[in-house]
Amino acid sequence: MGNEKVAGTRTIKASEFKAKCLKLMDEVADSGAEIVITKNSHPVSRLVPYREKPKSLFGIDKGRFNILGDIIDPLE
């Protein structure tokens, strides 16, 4: 029907994307999965979820890890 999967990525014809673009945008935002849009069976665009990049990588993992023990002391 125009919805194919190529290596785990969903593809859709441009004409079908045009008819369903708002629904597809919501779907991508909710699922996080990208959609490749094709024209004449050739990929022309990707619809991917929007993610803001952090201003700095410093502290990006704060609170995700726990340090157990003394990390400076030499190992036995």
PEZINOR-V455182 format. One record per residue. SS is DSSP state (A for helix, B for strand, O for the rest). PSI is psi in radians with two decimals (NA if undefined). NEAR is the number of other ideal C-beta (glycine too) atoms within 8 Angstrom. Layout:
[[SS PSI NEAR] [SS PSI NEAR]]
//
This chain:
[[O -0.11 2] [O -0.33 7] [O 1.87 8] [B 2.85 6] [B 2.21 8] [B 1.97 7] [O 0.80 4] [O -0.06 4] [B 2.28 10] [B 2.39 10] [B 2.65 12] [B 2.50 13] [B 2.60 9] [A -0.65 10] [A -0.67 7] [A -0.66 10] [A -0.75 13] [A -0.70 7] [A -0.46 6] [A 0.38 8] [A -0.74 8] [A -0.72 6] [A -0.74 7] [A -0.64 12] [A -0.75 9] [A -0.71 8] [A -0.78 10] [A -0.72 14] [A -0.68 8] [A -0.75 6] [A -0.49 6] [O -0.01 5] [O 2.48 8] [O 2.77 10] [B 2.29 14] [B 2.25 13] [B 2.26 14] [B 2.69 12] [B 2.13 8] [O 0.73 4] [O 0.19 4] [B 2.32 6] [B 2.32 8] [B -0.35 7] [B 2.80 6] [B 2.41 8] [B 1.99 11] [O 2.71 6] [O 2.56 7] [O 2.28 5] [O 2.25 4] [O 2.41 4] [O 2.44 4] [O 2.61 6] [O -0.54 3] [O 2.59 6] [O -0.22 4] [O 2.12 4] [O 0.16 5] [O -0.52 7] [O 0.28 6] [O 2.24 5] [O -0.06 3] [O -0.30 4] [O 2.61 4] [O 2.32 3] [O 2.17 5] [O 2.12 3] [O -2.94 5] [O 2.04 4] [O -0.14 5] [O -0.58 3] [O 2.41 6] [O 2.64 3] [O 2.68 3] [O NA 2]]
//
